[in-house]
């Protein structure tokens, strides 16, 4: 699945799954816009990709800040001239049981994981509509499809992403835009590394492959949904969880 000639925007693109995705799309021939609030990591990744002959640019962006996202979209379009694929990958966790979760950490997660997806899609979608074709890929989670203990805010945000995905698929399919979501299971990232080993072992035991997912597993799902091979897939939530028993 080649992406030669395509311009791809990846939010949360400086680290973890986002960085793996940026490298993969770059190797497949895409021009990559890396959006992240982590300026050091973002600039380092863009430089690394440049050294490999990949056209990539970093744009410091907090997806929760609407005006900043709008300015970034203008910069990306000025730099690359178009946007073919938007991957709304940025996300955070601030876990706590319901009665211990204060309103501030609830809102922080909603602002990034849900409002951030709204902000970015609204900013980049007009360019796709003007081109008559585009792919929007939103990142949900199995927490959004089935809930998860201690993640009221995260589960709510990721369930909301699914609702927006299916709504936008209906609204903009007629404009040539595919809108789909990926729902990762438990993936080996810094987010998971803070979990107790006992919990990680329990997760592996209820996963048929007896392992956590790798960032590459999610990046490959993004690649499929971004490619021409998925042109008739719209409004779908692709669970990438190793068949984890619900």
C-alpha positions in Angstrom: 0.0 0.0 0.0 2.0 2.9 -1.3 1.2 6.5 -0.3 3.4 8.3 -2.9 2.2 11.8 -3.6 -0.2 11.8 -0.6 0.0 14.4 2.2 -0.7 13.0 5.6 -1.4 15.0 8.8 -0.7 13.1 12.0 -1.7 14.6 15.4 0.2 13.4 18.4 2.8 12.5 15.8 6.0 13.1 17.8 6.0 10.1 20.0 4.7 6.6 20.5 2.1 5.3 17.9 2.2 8.7 16.2 5.9 8.6 15.5 5.8 5.0 14.3 3.0 6.0 12.0 4.9 9.0 10.7 7.9 6.9 9.8 5.7 4.2 8.2 3.8 6.7 6.0 7.1 8.4 5.1 8.6 5.2 4.0 5.5 4.5 1.8 6.1 7.8 0.0 3.9 10.2 1.8 4.6 13.8 2.7 4.1 14.0 6.5 2.9 16.8 8.7 3.7 16.0 12.3 1.5 17.9 14.8 2.3 17.7 18.5 2.8 20.0 21.5 6.3 18.3 22.2 8.5 20.6 20.1 11.8 18.8 20.8 10.6 15.4 19.9 8.7 16.7 16.9 11.7 18.5 15.5 13.9 15.6 16.1 11.6 13.2 14.2 11.2 15.6 11.3 15.0 15.9 11.1 15.4 12.1 11.2 12.9 11.7 8.4 14.6 14.4 6.3 17.9 12.6 6.7 16.2 9.5 5.1 14.9 11.6 2.1 11.4 11.9 3.4 9.5 15.1 3.1 8.3 15.9 6.6 7.6 19.0 8.6 6.8 19.6 12.3 4.1 22.0 13.5 3.8 22.7 17.2 0.2 22.3 18.1 -2.1 21.8 21.0 -5.1 20.2 19.5 -7.3 21.3 22.4 -6.7 25.0 21.4 -9.0 25.8 18.5 -7.3 28.9 17.2 -3.9 27.2 17.3 -5.3 24.3 15.3 -6.7 26.7 12.7 -3.4 28.5 12.3 -1.6 25.1 12.0 -4.0 24.0 9.2 -3.2 27.2 7.3 0.5 26.6 7.7 0.3 22.9 6.6 -1.7 23.9 3.5 0.8 26.7 2.7 3.7 24.2 3.1 2.3 21.2 1.3 -0.4 22.6 -0.8 -3.0 20.0 0.1 -4.1 17.4 2.7 -5.1 13.9 1.6 -5.3 12.2 5.0 -5.9 13.3 8.5 -5.1 10.9 11.3 -6.5 12.2 14.7 -4.1 10.2 16.8 -3.4 12.6 19.7 -4.7 11.5 23.1 -4.0 11.6 26.8 -5.1 9.7 29.9 -5.8 11.0 33.4 -7.1 7.9 35.2 -9.1 7.8 38.4 -12.1 6.0 39.8 -15.3 8.1 39.4 -15.6 9.4 42.9 -11.9 10.4 43.0 -12.0 12.0 39.5 -12.2 15.8 39.8 -13.7 17.9 37.1 -10.4 19.3 36.0 -8.8 16.0 34.9 -12.1 14.9 33.4 -12.2 18.0 31.2 -8.5 17.8 30.3 -9.1 14.4 28.6 -12.3 15.5 26.9 -10.5 18.6 25.6 -7.7 16.7 23.9 -9.3 13.4 23.0 -12.7 14.6 21.9 -12.7 18.3 21.3 -9.2 18.0 19.7 -10.6 15.6 17.1 -13.5 18.0 16.4 -11.0 21.0 16.1 -8.6 19.2 13.7 -11.3 17.7 11.5 -13.1 21.0 11.2 -9.9 22.7 10.3 -8.6 20.3 7.6 -11.8 18.9 6.1 -12.5 21.9 3.8 -9.3 21.3 1.9 -10.4 17.6 1.3 -13.9 18.7 0.2 -12.4 21.1 -2.3 -10.3 18.3 -3.7 -13.3 16.0 -3.8 -11.5 13.2 -1.9 -9.9 12.5 1.4 -9.5 10.2 4.4 -10.2 11.0 8.0 -9.0 8.4 10.6 -10.0 8.9 14.2 -8.4 7.1 17.1 -10.9 5.6 19.5 -10.2 2.7 21.9 -11.7 -0.5 23.2 -12.4 1.6 26.3 -14.7 3.6 24.1 -16.6 0.4 22.9 -16.7 -1.4 26.2 -15.7 0.9 29.0 -12.7 0.4 31.4 -12.3 0.7 35.2 -10.8 4.0 36.3 -11.3 5.6 32.9 -14.6 7.5 33.0 -13.1 10.5 31.1 -11.1 8.4 28.6 -13.9 6.0 27.8 -16.3 8.9 27.4 -14.0 10.7 25.0 -13.3 7.6 22.9 -17.0 6.7 22.8 -17.7 10.2 21.6 -15.1 9.8 18.9 -17.0 6.8 17.5 -20.2 8.9 17.5 -18.5 11.7 15.6 -16.9 9.2 13.2 -20.2 7.7 12.1 -21.9 11.0 11.9 -19.2 12.5 9.7 -19.2 9.4 7.5 -22.8 10.1 6.7 -22.4 13.8 6.3 -19.4 13.8 4.0 -19.3 10.5 2.2 -21.2 12.2 -0.6 -18.3 14.6 -0.8 -15.8 11.8 -1.4 -14.5 11.8 2.2 -14.1 8.5 4.0 -14.3 8.8 7.8 -13.3 5.8 9.9 -11.9 5.0 13.3 -9.4 2.6 14.8 -10.0 1.3 18.3 -6.7 0.0 19.7 -6.5 -2.5 22.5 -3.6 -2.5 25.0 -0.5 -1.3 23.0 3.1 -1.2 24.2 3.5 2.5 24.7 4.6 4.8 27.5 1.0 5.1 28.5 0.9 1.3 29.3 4.4 1.2 30.9 3.0 2.8 34.0 0.6 -0.1 34.7 1.5 -2.7 37.3 3.1 -5.9 35.8 0.3 -7.9 37.4 -2.3 -6.0 35.4 -0.3 -6.4 32.2 -0.1 -10.1 32.7 -3.9 -10.3 33.2 -4.4 -8.4 29.9 -2.1 -10.9 28.1 -4.1 -13.8 29.5 -7.4 -12.6 28.0 -5.8 -11.8 24.6 -5.6 -14.9 22.3 -2.1 -13.9 21.1 -1.0 -13.7 24.7 0.8 -10.3 24.1 0.2 -6.6 24.0 -0.1 -4.9 20.7 2.8 -3.0 19.1 2.6 0.5 17.8 3.2 -0.9 14.4 -0.1 -2.9 14.6 -1.9 0.4 14.9 0.2 2.2 12.3 -0.6 -0.6 9.8 -4.3 -0.2 10.5 -4.0 3.5 9.8 -2.1 2.8 6.6 -4.9 0.5 5.3 -7.6 3.0 6.1 -5.6 5.8 4.5 -4.9 3.8 1.3 -7.0 3.4 -1.9 -7.7 -0.2 -0.8 -10.2 1.2 1.7 -12.2 3.4 -0.6 -15.5 1.7 0.1 -15.1 1.6 3.8 -16.8 4.4 5.6 -18.1 4.9 9.2 -16.3 1.8 10.4 -14.6 1.2 13.7 -11.7 -1.2 13.3 -10.8 -2.9 16.5 -7.1 -3.7 16.7 -6.9 -5.6 20.0 -5.7 -9.1 19.2 -9.2 -10.5 19.7 -9.2 -9.5 23.4 -12.0 -11.2 25.2 -14.6 -8.7 26.3 
